[in-house]
């Protein structure tokens, strides 16, 4: 199921839609990196291409993380 989530990034509220599996994995990654989820979201937002949306950037980040872990 896709759910809407909201976050404050650099003082601005934003929302994004993610499947539960991606949301759960982002929370797990933040825990593994010993950082708040909000900080991880900011990090991903800051590194994404200006022509991509946040939801897609979050999914790609999770995919890359899982691929790296599988190596």
mmCIF file of the N, C-alpha and C atoms, coordinates in Angstrom:
data_MODEL
# 
_entry.id   MODEL 
# 
loop_
_atom_site.group_PDB 
_atom_site.id 
_atom_site.type_symbol 
_atom_site.label_atom_id 
_atom_site.label_alt_id 
_atom_site.label_comp_id 
_atom_site.label_asym_id 
_atom_site.label_entity_id 
_atom_site.label_seq_id 
_atom_site.pdbx_PDB_ins_code 
_atom_site.Cartn_x 
_atom_site.Cartn_y 
_atom_site.Cartn_z 
_atom_site.occupancy 
_atom_site.B_iso_or_equiv 
_atom_site.pdbx_formal_charge 
_atom_site.auth_seq_id 
_atom_site.auth_comp_id 
_atom_site.auth_asym_id 
_atom_site.auth_atom_id 
_atom_site.pdbx_PDB_model_num 
ATOM 1   N N  . UNK A 1 1  ? 0.837  -1.176 0.000   1.00 0.00 ? 1  UNK A N  1 
ATOM 2   C CA . UNK A 1 1  ? 0.000  0.000  0.000   1.00 0.00 ? 1  UNK A CA 1 
ATOM 3   C C  . UNK A 1 1  ? 0.889  1.248  0.000   1.00 0.00 ? 1  UNK A C  1 
ATOM 4   N N  . UNK A 1 2  ? 0.512  2.230  -0.775  1.00 0.00 ? 2  UNK A N  1 
ATOM 5   C CA . UNK A 1 2  ? 1.232  3.497  -0.817  1.00 0.00 ? 2  UNK A CA 1 
ATOM 6   C C  . UNK A 1 2  ? 0.593  4.445  0.191   1.00 0.00 ? 2  UNK A C  1 
ATOM 7   N N  . UNK A 1 3  ? 1.443  5.084  0.997   1.00 0.00 ? 3  UNK A N  1 
ATOM 8   C CA . UNK A 1 3  ? 0.960  6.037  1.999   1.00 0.00 ? 3  UNK A CA 1 
ATOM 9   C C  . UNK A 1 3  ? 1.651  7.375  1.809   1.00 0.00 ? 3  UNK A C  1 
ATOM 10  N N  . UNK A 1 4  ? 0.940  8.426  2.164   1.00 0.00 ? 4  UNK A N  1 
ATOM 11  C CA . UNK A 1 4  ? 1.503  9.779  2.161   1.00 0.00 ? 4  UNK A CA 1 
ATOM 12  C C  . UNK A 1 4  ? 2.240  9.992  3.471   1.00 0.00 ? 4  UNK A C  1 
ATOM 13  N N  . UNK A 1 5  ? 3.414  10.605 3.390   1.00 0.00 ? 5  UNK A N  1 
ATOM 14  C CA . UNK A 1 5  ? 4.206  10.951 4.564   1.00 0.00 ? 5  UNK A CA 1 
ATOM 15  C C  . UNK A 1 5  ? 4.582  12.415 4.444   1.00 0.00 ? 5  UNK A C  1 
ATOM 16  N N  . UNK A 1 6  ? 4.802  13.055 5.565   1.00 0.00 ? 6  UNK A N  1 
ATOM 17  C CA . UNK A 1 6  ? 5.218  14.454 5.578   1.00 0.00 ? 6  UNK A CA 1 
ATOM 18  C C  . UNK A 1 6  ? 6.495  14.589 6.381   1.00 0.00 ? 6  UNK A C  1 
ATOM 19  N N  . UNK A 1 7  ? 7.295  15.560 5.987   1.00 0.00 ? 7  UNK A N  1 
ATOM 20  C CA . UNK A 1 7  ? 8.549  15.834 6.698   1.00 0.00 ? 7  UNK A CA 1 
ATOM 21  C C  . UNK A 1 7  ? 8.881  17.306 6.524   1.00 0.00 ? 7  UNK A C  1 
ATOM 22  N N  . UNK A 1 8  ? 9.676  17.811 7.444   1.00 0.00 ? 8  UNK A N  1 
ATOM 23  C CA . UNK A 1 8  ? 10.191 19.164 7.319   1.00 0.00 ? 8  UNK A CA 1 
ATOM 24  C C  . UNK A 1 8  ? 11.644 19.056 6.889   1.00 0.00 ? 8  UNK A C  1 
ATOM 25  N N  . UNK A 1 9  ? 11.940 19.590 5.712   1.00 0.00 ? 9  UNK A N  1 
ATOM 26  C CA . UNK A 1 9  ? 13.293 19.563 5.174   1.00 0.00 ? 9  UNK A CA 1 
ATOM 27  C C  . UNK A 1 9  ? 13.742 20.991 4.959   1.00 0.00 ? 9  UNK A C  1 
ATOM 28  N N  . UNK A 1 10 ? 14.771 21.383 5.666   1.00 0.00 ? 10 UNK A N  1 
ATOM 29  C CA . UNK A 1 10 ? 15.314 22.740 5.557   1.00 0.00 ? 10 UNK A CA 1 
ATOM 30  C C  . UNK A 1 10 ? 14.254 23.795 5.850   1.00 0.00 ? 10 UNK A C  1 
ATOM 31  N N  . UNK A 1 11 ? 13.424 23.508 6.845   1.00 0.00 ? 11 UNK A N  1 
ATOM 32  C CA . UNK A 1 11 ? 12.423 24.469 7.288   1.00 0.00 ? 11 UNK A CA 1 
ATOM 33  C C  . UNK A 1 11 ? 11.146 24.509 6.470   1.00 0.00 ? 11 UNK A C  1 
ATOM 34  N N  . UNK A 1 12 ? 11.030 23.629 5.488   1.00 0.00 ? 12 UNK A N  1 
ATOM 35  C CA . UNK A 1 12 ? 9.835  23.602 4.643   1.00 0.00 ? 12 UNK A CA 1 
ATOM 36  C C  . UNK A 1 12 ? 9.163  22.246 4.740   1.00 0.00 ? 12 UNK A C  1 
ATOM 37  N N  . UNK A 1 13 ? 7.836  22.263 4.910   1.00 0.00 ? 13 UNK A N  1 
ATOM 38  C CA . UNK A 1 13 ? 7.089  21.010 4.941   1.00 0.00 ? 13 UNK A CA 1 
ATOM 39  C C  . UNK A 1 13 ? 6.972  20.471 3.525   1.00 0.00 ? 13 UNK A C  1 
ATOM 40  N N  . UNK A 1 14 ? 7.152  19.188 3.397   1.00 0.00 ? 14 UNK A N  1 
ATOM 41  C CA . UNK A 1 14 ? 6.981  18.525 2.116   1.00 0.00 ? 14 UNK A CA 1 
ATOM 42  C C  . UNK A 1 14 ? 6.309  17.189 2.353   1.00 0.00 ? 14 UNK A C  1 
ATOM 43  N N  . UNK A 1 15 ? 5.687  16.678 1.341   1.00 0.00 ? 15 UNK A N  1 
ATOM 44  C CA . UNK A 1 15 ? 5.059  15.363 1.470   1.00 0.00 ? 15 UNK A CA 1 
ATOM 45  C C  . UNK A 1 15 ? 5.524  14.496 0.313   1.00 0.00 ? 15 UNK A C  1 
ATOM 46  N N  . UNK A 1 16 ? 5.453  13.203 0.537   1.00 0.00 ? 16 UNK A N  1 
ATOM 47  C CA . UNK A 1 16 ? 5.861  12.236 -0.466  1.00 0.00 ? 16 UNK A CA 1 
ATOM 48  C C  . UNK A 1 16 ? 5.068  10.969 -0.234  1.00 0.00 ? 16 UNK A C  1 
ATOM 49  N N  . UNK A 1 17 ? 4.957  10.175 -1.258  1.00 0.00 ? 17 UNK A N  1 
ATOM 50  C CA . UNK A 1 17 ? 4.212  8.917  -1.176  1.00 0.00 ? 17 UNK A CA 1 
ATOM 51  C C  . UNK A 1 17 ? 5.184  7.761  -1.324  1.00 0.00 ? 17 UNK A C  1 
ATOM 52  N N  . UNK A 1 18 ? 5.054  6.790  -0.436  1.00 0.00 ? 18 UNK A N  1 
ATOM 53  C CA . UNK A 1 18 ? 5.923  5.610  -0.466  1.00 0.00 ? 18 UNK A CA 1 
ATOM 54  C C  . UNK A 1 18 ? 5.141  4.370  -0.076  1.00 0.00 ? 18 UNK A C  1 
ATOM 55  N N  . UNK A 1 19 ? 5.526  3.262  -0.667  1.00 0.00 ? 19 UNK A N  1 
ATOM 56  C CA . UNK A 1 19 ? 4.988  1.987  -0.230  1.00 0.00 ? 19 UNK A CA 1 
ATOM 57  C C  . UNK A 1 19 ? 5.528  1.691  1.168   1.00 0.00 ? 19 UNK A C  1 
ATOM 58  N N  . UNK A 1 20 ? 4.743  0.926  1.928   1.00 0.00 ? 20 UNK A N  1 
ATOM 59  C CA . UNK A 1 20 ? 5.132  0.606  3.310   1.00 0.00 ? 20 UNK A CA 1 
ATOM 60  C C  . UNK A 1 20 ? 6.503  -0.048 3.388   1.00 0.00 ? 20 UNK A C  1 
ATOM 61  N N  . UNK A 1 21 ? 6.832  -0.907 2.426   1.00 0.00 ? 21 UNK A N  1 
ATOM 62  C CA . UNK A 1 21 ? 8.122  -1.606 2.454   1.00 0.00 ? 21 UNK A CA 1 
ATOM 63  C C  . UNK A 1 21 ? 9.287  -0.624 2.359   1.00 0.00 ? 21 UNK A C  1 
ATOM 64  N N  . UNK A 1 22 ? 9.155  0.401  1.517   1.00 0.00 ? 22 UNK A N  1 
ATOM 65  C CA . UNK A 1 22 ? 10.220 1.405  1.401   1.00 0.00 ? 22 UNK A CA 1 
ATOM 66  C C  . UNK A 1 22 ? 10.308 2.242  2.681   1.00 0.00 ? 22 UNK A C  1 
ATOM 67  N N  . UNK A 1 23 ? 9.163  2.605  3.243   1.00 0.00 ? 23 UNK A N  1 
ATOM 68  C CA . UNK A 1 23 ? 9.143  3.384  4.480   1.00 0.00 ? 23 UNK A CA 1 
ATOM 69  C C  . UNK A 1 23 ? 9.807  2.598  5.613   1.00 0.00 ? 23 UNK A C  1 
ATOM 70  N N  . UNK A 1 24 ? 9.460  1.325  5.722   1.00 0.00 ? 24 UNK A N  1 
ATOM 71  C CA . UNK A 1 24 ? 10.056 0.481  6.763   1.00 0.00 ? 24 UNK A CA 1 
ATOM 72  C C  . UNK A 1 24 ? 11.567 0.373  6.574   1.00 0.00 ? 24 UNK A C  1 
ATOM 73  N N  . UNK A 1 25 ? 12.000 0.219  5.327   1.00 0.00 ? 25 UNK A N  1 
ATOM 74  C CA . UNK A 1 25 ? 13.430 0.089  5.061   1.00 0.00 ? 25 UNK A CA 1 
ATOM 75  C C  . UNK A 1 25 ? 14.175 1.390  5.361   1.00 0.00 ? 25 UNK A C  1 
ATOM 76  N N  . UNK A 1 26 ? 13.569 2.535  5.038   1.00 0.00 ? 26 UNK A N  1 
ATOM 77  C CA . UNK A 1 26 ? 14.206 3.815  5.377   1.00 0.00 ? 26 UNK A CA 1 
ATOM 78  C C  . UNK A 1 26 ? 14.395 3.951  6.882   1.00 0.00 ? 26 UNK A C  1 
ATOM 79  N N  . UNK A 1 27 ? 13.404 3.544  7.646   1.00 0.00 ? 27 UNK A N  1 
ATOM 80  C CA . UNK A 1 27 ? 13.534 3.576  9.109   1.00 0.00 ? 27 UNK A CA 1 
ATOM 81  C C  . UNK A 1 27 ? 14.643 2.646  9.581   1.00 0.00 ? 27 UNK A C  1 
ATOM 82  N N  . UNK A 1 28 ? 14.746 1.467  8.978   1.00 0.00 ? 28 UNK A N  1 
ATOM 83  C CA . UNK A 1 28 ? 15.802 0.520  9.350   1.00 0.00 ? 28 UNK A CA 1 
ATOM 84  C C  . UNK A 1 28 ? 17.184 1.062  8.982   1.00 0.00 ? 28 UNK A C  1 
ATOM 85  N N  . UNK A 1 29 ? 17.293 1.701  7.820   1.00 0.00 ? 29 UNK A N  1 
ATOM 86  C CA . UNK A 1 29 ? 18.575 2.272  7.394   1.00 0.00 ? 29 UNK A CA 1 
ATOM 87  C C  . UNK A 1 29 ? 18.993 3.390  8.344   1.00 0.00 ? 29 UNK A C  1 
ATOM 88  N N  . UNK A 1 30 ? 18.054 4.247  8.709   1.00 0.00 ? 30 UNK A N  1 
ATOM 89  C CA . UNK A 1 30 ? 18.363 5.323  9.653   1.00 0.00 ? 30 UNK A CA 1 
ATOM 90  C C  . UNK A 1 30 ? 18.866 4.741  10.970  1.00 0.00 ? 30 UNK A C  1 
ATOM 91  N N  . UNK A 1 31 ? 18.233 3.680  11.437  1.00 0.00 ? 31 UNK A N  1 
ATOM 92  C CA . UNK A 1 31 ? 18.663 3.041  12.681  1.00 0.00 ? 31 UNK A CA 1 
ATOM 93  C C  . UNK A 1 31 ? 20.066 2.450  12.533  1.00 0.00 ? 31 UNK A C  1 
ATOM 94  N N  . UNK A 1 32 ? 20.335 1.808  11.384  1.00 0.00 ? 32 UNK A N  1 
ATOM 95  C CA . UNK A 1 32 ? 21.658 1.228  11.147  1.00 0.00 ? 32 UNK A CA 1 
ATOM 96  C C  . UNK A 1 32 ? 22.736 2.308  11.100  1.00 0.00 ? 32 UNK A C  1 
ATOM 97  N N  . UNK A 1 33 ? 22.378 3.463  10.555  1.00 0.00 ? 33 UNK A N  1 
ATOM 98  C CA . UNK A 1 33 ? 23.334 4.567  10.456  1.00 0.00 ? 33 UNK A CA 1 
ATOM 99  C C  . UNK A 1 33 ? 23.363 5.401  11.744  1.00 0.00 ? 33 UNK A C  1 
ATOM 100 N N  . UNK A 1 34 ? 22.532 4.995  12.726  1.00 0.00 ? 34 UNK A N  1 
ATOM 101 C CA . UNK A 1 34 ? 22.461 5.681  14.017  1.00 0.00 ? 34 UNK A CA 1 
ATOM 102 C C  . UNK A 1 34 ? 22.171 7.174  13.837  1.00 0.00 ? 34 UNK A C  1 
ATOM 103 N N  . UNK A 1 35 ? 21.158 7.450  13.019  1.00 0.00 ? 35 UNK A N  1 
ATOM 104 C CA . UNK A 1 35 ? 20.787 8.836  12.775  1.00 0.00 ? 35 UNK A CA 1 
ATOM 105 C C  . UNK A 1 35 ? 19.263 8.943  12.736  1.00 0.00 ? 35 UNK A C  1 
ATOM 106 N N  . UNK A 1 36 ? 18.737 10.108 13.062  1.00 0.00 ? 36 UNK A N  1 
ATOM 107 C CA . UNK A 1 36 ? 17.286 10.281 12.993  1.00 0.00 ? 36 UNK A CA 1 
ATOM 108 C C  . UNK A 1 36 ? 16.806 10.131 11.545  1.00 0.00 ? 36 UNK A C  1 
ATOM 109 N N  . UNK A 1 37 ? 15.599 9.636  11.394  1.00 0.00 ? 37 UNK A N  1 
ATOM 110 C CA . UNK A 1 37 ? 15.027 9.477  10.064  1.00 0.00 ? 37 UNK A CA 1 
ATOM 111 C C  . UNK A 1 37 ? 15.002 10.811 9.327   1.00 0.00 ? 37 UNK A C  1 
ATOM 112 N N  . UNK A 1 38 ? 14.662 11.887 10.015  1.00 0.00 ? 38 UNK A N  1 
ATOM 113 C CA . UNK A 1 38 ? 14.609 13.211 9.374   1.00 0.00 ? 38 UNK A CA 1 
ATOM 114 C C  . UNK A 1 38 ? 15.957 13.596 8.777   1.00 0.00 ? 38 UNK A C  1 
ATOM 115 N N  . UNK A 1 39 ? 17.040 13.257 9.457   1.00 0.00 ? 39 UNK A N  1 
ATOM 116 C CA . UNK A 1 39 ? 18.380 13.566 8.937   1.00 0.00 ? 39 UNK A CA 1 
ATOM 117 C C  . UNK A 1 39 ? 18.671 12.746 7.680   1.00 0.00 ? 39 UNK A C  1 
ATOM 118 N N  . UNK A 1 40 ? 18.258 11.492 7.669   1.00 0.00 ? 40 UNK A N  1 
ATOM 119 C CA . UNK A 1 40 ? 18.451 10.658 6.485   1.00 0.00 ? 40 UNK A CA 1 
ATOM 120 C C  . UNK A 1 40 ? 17.650 11.211 5.310   1.00 0.00 ? 40 UNK A C  1 
ATOM 121 N N  . UNK A 1 41 ? 16.419 11.611 5.559   1.00 0.00 ? 41 UNK A N  1 
ATOM 122 C CA . UNK A 1 41 ? 15.587 12.180 4.498   1.00 0.00 ? 41 UNK A CA 1 
ATOM 123 C C  . UNK A 1 41 ? 16.223 13.446 3.930   1.00 0.00 ? 41 UNK A C  1 
ATOM 124 N N  . UNK A 1 42 ? 16.769 14.294 4.797   1.00 0.00 ? 42 UNK A N  1 
ATOM 125 C CA . UNK A 1 42 ? 17.455 15.508 4.333   1.00 0.00 ? 42 UNK A CA 1 
ATOM 126 C C  . UNK A 1 42 ? 18.668 15.157 3.482   1.00 0.00 ? 42 UNK A C  1 
ATOM 127 N N  . UNK A 1 43 ? 19.423 14.168 3.928   1.00 0.00 ? 43 UNK A N  1 
ATOM 128 C CA . UNK A 1 43 ? 20.616 13.739 3.193   1.00 0.00 ? 43 UNK A CA 1 
ATOM 129 C C  . UNK A 1 43 ? 20.239 13.265 1.784   1.00 0.00 ? 43 UNK A C  1 
ATOM 130 N N  . UNK A 1 44 ? 19.195 12.476 1.695   1.00 0.00 ? 44 UNK A N  1 
ATOM 131 C CA . UNK A 1 44 ? 18.751 11.970 0.395   1.00 0.00 ? 44 UNK A CA 1 
ATOM 132 C C  . UNK A 1 44 ? 18.217 13.118 -0.455  1.00 0.00 ? 44 UNK A C  1 
ATOM 133 N N  . UNK A 1 45 ? 17.451 14.002 0.151   1.00 0.00 ? 45 UNK A N  1 
ATOM 134 C CA . UNK A 1 45 ? 16.901 15.150 -0.578  1.00 0.00 ? 45 UNK A CA 1 
ATOM 135 C C  . UNK A 1 45 ? 18.022 16.033 -1.124  1.00 0.00 ? 45 UNK A C  1 
ATOM 136 N N  . UNK A 1 46 ? 19.040 16.260 -0.323  1.00 0.00 ? 46 UNK A N  1 
ATOM 137 C CA . UNK A 1 46 ? 20.158 17.115 -0.741  1.00 0.00 ? 46 UNK A CA 1 
ATOM 138 C C  . UNK A 1 46 ? 20.960 16.509 -1.889  1.00 0.00 ? 46 UNK A C  1 
ATOM 139 N N  . UNK A 1 47 ? 20.991 15.194 -1.973  1.00 0.00 ? 47 UNK A N  1 
ATOM 140 C CA . UNK A 1 47 ? 21.830 14.549 -2.988  1.00 0.00 ? 47 UNK A CA 1 
ATOM 141 C C  . UNK A 1 47 ? 21.062 14.169 -4.253  1.00 0.00 ? 47 UNK A C  1 
ATOM 142 N N  . UNK A 1 48 ? 19.752 14.388 -4.266  1.00 0.00 ? 48 UNK A N  1 
ATOM 143 C CA . UNK A 1 48 ? 18.987 13.976 -5.449  1.00 0.00 ? 48 UNK A CA 1 
ATOM 144 C C  . UNK A 1 48 ? 19.132 14.974 -6.583  1.00 0.00 ? 48 UNK A C  1 
ATOM 145 N N  . UNK A 1 49 ? 18.920 14.476 -7.761  1.00 0.00 ? 49 UNK A N  1 
ATOM 146 C CA . UNK A 1 49 ? 18.968 15.306 -8.959  1.00 0.00 ? 49 UNK A CA 1 
ATOM 147 C C  . UNK A 1 49 ? 17.802 16.300 -8.931  1.00 0.00 ? 49 UNK A C  1 
ATOM 148 N N  . UNK A 1 50 ? 18.017 17.523 -9.387  1.00 0.00 ? 50 UNK A N  1 
ATOM 149 C CA . UNK A 1 50 ? 16.937 18.515 -9.369  1.00 0.00 ? 50 UNK A CA 1 
ATOM 150 C C  . UNK A 1 50 ? 15.731 18.118 -10.224 1.00 0.00 ? 50 UNK A C  1 
ATOM 151 N N  . UNK A 1 51 ? 15.938 17.230 -11.175 1.00 0.00 ? 51 UNK A N  1 
ATOM 152 C CA . UNK A 1 51 ? 14.814 16.832 -12.029 1.00 0.00 ? 51 UNK A CA 1 
ATOM 153 C C  . UNK A 1 51 ? 14.112 15.562 -11.542 1.00 0.00 ? 51 UNK A C  1 
ATOM 154 N N  . UNK A 1 52 ? 14.482 15.056 -10.369 1.00 0.00 ? 52 UNK A N  1 
ATOM 155 C CA . UNK A 1 52 ? 13.787 13.891 -9.811  1.00 0.00 ? 52 UNK A CA 1 
ATOM 156 C C  . UNK A 1 52 ? 12.923 14.334 -8.640  1.00 0.00 ? 52 UNK A C  1 
ATOM 157 N N  . UNK A 1 53 ? 11.896 13.556 -8.363  1.00 0.00 ? 53 UNK A N  1 
ATOM 158 C CA . UNK A 1 53 ? 11.066 13.892 -7.208  1.00 0.00 ? 53 UNK A CA 1 
ATOM 159 C C  . UNK A 1 53 ? 11.545 13.128 -5.982  1.00 0.00 ? 53 UNK A C  1 
ATOM 160 N N  . UNK A 1 54 ? 11.135 13.593 -4.827  1.00 0.00 ? 54 UNK A N  1 
ATOM 161 C CA . UNK A 1 54 ? 11.625 13.021 -3.571  1.00 0.00 ? 54 UNK A CA 1 
ATOM 162 C C  . UNK A 1 54 ? 11.216 11.558 -3.418  1.00 0.00 ? 54 UNK A C  1 
ATOM 163 N N  . UNK A 1 55 ? 9.993  11.225 -3.766  1.00 0.00 ? 55 UNK A N  1 
ATOM 164 C CA . UNK A 1 55 ? 9.544  9.834  -3.636  1.00 0.00 ? 55 UNK A CA 1 
ATOM 165 C C  . UNK A 1 55 ? 10.443 8.894  -4.429  1.00 0.00 ? 55 UNK A C  1 
ATOM 166 N N  . UNK A 1 56 ? 10.740 9.258  -5.655  1.00 0.00 ? 56 UNK A N  1 
ATOM 167 C CA . UNK A 1 56 ? 11.613 8.421  -6.484  1.00 0.00 ? 56 UNK A CA 1 
ATOM 168 C C  . UNK A 1 56 ? 13.017 8.352  -5.910  1.00 0.00 ? 56 UNK A C  1 
ATOM 169 N N  . UNK A 1 57 ? 13.530 9.480  -5.448  1.00 0.00 ? 57 UNK A N  1 
ATOM 170 C CA . UNK A 1 57 ? 14.870 9.502  -4.865  1.00 0.00 ? 57 UNK A CA 1 
ATOM 171 C C  . UNK A 1 57 ? 14.952 8.588  -3.642  1.00 0.00 ? 57 UNK A C  1 
ATOM 172 N N  . UNK A 1 58 ? 13.915 8.561  -2.837  1.00 0.00 ? 58 UNK A N  1 
ATOM 173 C CA . UNK A 1 58 ? 13.899 7.698  -1.654  1.00 0.00 ? 58 UNK A CA 1 
ATOM 174 C C  . UNK A 1 58 ? 13.898 6.227  -2.067  1.00 0.00 ? 58 UNK A C  1 
ATOM 175 N N  . UNK A 1 59 ? 13.105 5.884  -3.065  1.00 0.00 ? 59 UNK A N  1 
ATOM 176 C CA . UNK A 1 59 ? 13.069 4.500  -3.532  1.00 0.00 ? 59 UNK A CA 1 
ATOM 177 C C  . UNK A 1 59 ? 14.421 4.069  -4.096  1.00 0.00 ? 59 UNK A C  1 
ATOM 178 N N  . UNK A 1 60 ? 15.032 4.916  -4.895  1.00 0.00 ? 60 UNK A N  1 
ATOM 179 C CA . UNK A 1 60 ? 16.332 4.589  -5.489  1.00 0.00 ? 60 UNK A CA 1 
ATOM 180 C C  . UNK A 1 60 ? 17.392 4.446  -4.405  1.00 0.00 ? 60 UNK A C  1 
ATOM 181 N N  . UNK A 1 61 ? 17.340 5.312  -3.382  1.00 0.00 ? 61 UNK A N  1 
ATOM 182 C CA . UNK A 1 61 ? 18.283 5.209  -2.278  1.00 0.00 ? 61 UNK A CA 1 
ATOM 183 C C  . UNK A 1 61 ? 18.159 3.845  -1.598  1.00 0.00 ? 61 UNK A C  1 
ATOM 184 N N  . UNK A 1 62 ? 16.935 3.443  -1.304  1.00 0.00 ? 62 UNK A N  1 
ATOM 185 C CA . UNK A 1 62 ? 16.714 2.143  -0.650  1.00 0.00 ? 62 UNK A CA 1 
ATOM 186 C C  . UNK A 1 62 ? 17.218 1.016  -1.548  1.00 0.00 ? 62 UNK A C  1 
ATOM 187 N N  . UNK A 1 63 ? 16.909 1.074  -2.825  1.00 0.00 ? 63 UNK A N  1 
ATOM 188 C CA . UNK A 1 63 ? 17.374 0.046  -3.752  1.00 0.00 ? 63 UNK A CA 1 
ATOM 189 C C  . UNK A 1 63 ? 18.896 -0.032 -3.765  1.00 0.00 ? 63 UNK A C  1 
ATOM 190 N N  . UNK A 1 64 ? 19.549 1.108  -3.856  1.00 0.00 ? 64 UNK A N  1 
ATOM 191 C CA . UNK A 1 64 ? 21.021 1.129  -3.842  1.00 0.00 ? 64 UNK A CA 1 
ATOM 192 C C  . UNK A 1 64 ? 21.572 0.565  -2.538  1.00 0.00 ? 64 UNK A C  1 
ATOM 193 N N  . UNK A 1 65 ? 20.960 0.913  -1.415  1.00 0.00 ? 65 UNK A N  1 
ATOM 194 C CA . UNK A 1 65 ? 21.399 0.428  -0.102  1.00 0.00 ? 65 UNK A CA 1 
ATOM 195 C C  . UNK A 1 65 ? 21.300 -1.100 -0.041  1.00 0.00 ? 65 UNK A C  1 
ATOM 196 N N  . UNK A 1 66 ? 20.174 -1.627 -0.500  1.00 0.00 ? 66 UNK A N  1 
ATOM 197 C CA . UNK A 1 66 ? 19.972 -3.084 -0.471  1.00 0.00 ? 66 UNK A CA 1 
ATOM 198 C C  . UNK A 1 66 ? 20.962 -3.776 -1.407  1.00 0.00 ? 66 UNK A C  1 
ATOM 199 N N  . UNK A 1 67 ? 21.198 -3.201 -2.571  1.00 0.00 ? 67 UNK A N  1 
ATOM 200 C CA . UNK A 1 67 ? 22.167 -3.778 -3.504  1.00 0.00 ? 67 UNK A CA 1 
ATOM 201 C C  . UNK A 1 67 ? 23.573 -3.798 -2.905  1.00 0.00 ? 67 UNK A C  1 
ATOM 202 N N  . UNK A 1 68 ? 23.960 -2.717 -2.247  1.00 0.00 ? 68 UNK A N  1 
ATOM 203 C CA . UNK A 1 68 ? 25.288 -2.652 -1.610  1.00 0.00 ? 68 UNK A CA 1 
ATOM 204 C C  . UNK A 1 68 ? 25.409 -3.716 -0.517  1.00 0.00 ? 68 UNK A C  1 
ATOM 205 N N  . UNK A 1 69 ? 24.334 -3.903 0.239   1.00 0.00 ? 69 UNK A N  1 
ATOM 206 C CA . UNK A 1 69 ? 24.363 -4.877 1.337   1.00 0.00 ? 69 UNK A CA 1 
ATOM 207 C C  . UNK A 1 69 ? 24.464 -6.307 0.808   1.00 0.00 ? 69 UNK A C  1 
ATOM 208 N N  . UNK A 1 70 ? 23.960 -6.527 -0.391  1.00 0.00 ? 70 UNK A N  1 
ATOM 209 C CA . UNK A 1 70 ? 23.957 -7.876 -0.969  1.00 0.00 ? 70 UNK A CA 1 
ATOM 210 C C  . UNK A 1 70 ? 25.335 -8.275 -1.518  1.00 0.00 ? 70 UNK A C  1 
ATOM 211 N N  . UNK A 1 71 ? 26.214 -7.295 -1.647  1.00 0.00 ? 71 UNK A N  1 
ATOM 212 C CA . UNK A 1 71 ? 27.546 -7.586 -2.218  1.00 0.00 ? 71 UNK A CA 1 
ATOM 213 C C  . UNK A 1 71 ? 28.495 -8.131 -1.199  1.00 0.00 ? 71 UNK A C  1 
# 
